[in-house]
Amino acid sequence: MGCHQIRTDKASGIRNDPNDWSDDPRYIVNLLKSIVTVSMETVAIVEDLPRLNLKE
């Protein structure tokens, strides 16, 4: 069972289709690319932060 499946709620009849958010067939791929880019930039920023000198 995959994460991105079209499902219909039995009680309400509401259809959940992750691709309904956009007419672009690559919407999910582009979204994941954006998430990866933001994550990589965040790691770079955090690595450049000065070390904290915390004494216990």
Secondary structure in CASP SS format (residue, H / E / C, confidence):
PFRMAT SS
TARGET T0000
AUTHOR 0000-0000-0000
METHOD secondary structure of the structure
MODEL  1
M C 1.00
G C 1.00
C C 1.00
H C 1.00
Q C 1.00
I C 1.00
R E 1.00
T E 1.00
D C 1.00
K C 1.00
A C 1.00
S C 1.00
G C 1.00
I C 1.00
R E 1.00
N E 1.00
D C 1.00
P H 1.00
N H 1.00
D H 1.00
W H 1.00
S C 1.00
D C 1.00
D C 1.00
P C 1.00
R C 1.00
Y H 1.00
I H 1.00
V H 1.00
N H 1.00
L H 1.00
L H 1.00
K H 1.00
S H 1.00
I H 1.00
V H 1.00
T H 1.00
V H 1.00
S H 1.00
M H 1.00
E H 1.00
T H 1.00
V H 1.00
A H 1.00
I H 1.00
V H 1.00
E H 1.00
D H 1.00
L C 1.00
P C 1.00
R C 1.00
L C 1.00
N C 1.00
L C 1.00
K C 1.00
E C 1.00
END
